[in-house]
């Protein structure tokens, strides 16, 4: 169930980037329950991911672009807070139809592919699962949550 305000399918592949979405798409601020914490996490996780992938030089143009277009990104980038990008957390999102949803998320690196990561989202509560099922037409028996 995508959120139409944030889906990137219409963008050219080179423009599809979580940092661009968080800092340059105004809708990201309304959907994220705590935008600043999410933004700080994304910046802090991006640094070690780029280093792990050996792509520090390759991401320089993106960082320059974001610093130019978003003062908040520039401040967070210069603050130099580095976080582990992999682990578990709970994320709260304001869905335009369902309201506030909580997801448990787990992030992983992909063995043998330093350029890839994987994030798995699961509804955090039975109530969140029920809201999501209502949008995709499944009954509680149709999902093993």
ABEGO torsion letter per residue (X at the ends): XBBAAABAAABBAAABBAAAAAAABAAAAAABABAAAAAAAAAAAAAAAAAAAGAAAAAAAAAAAAAAABAAAAAAAAAGBBBBABEBBBBBBBBAAAEBBBBBBBBBBBBGBAABBBBBBBBABAAAAAAAAAAAGBBAAABBX
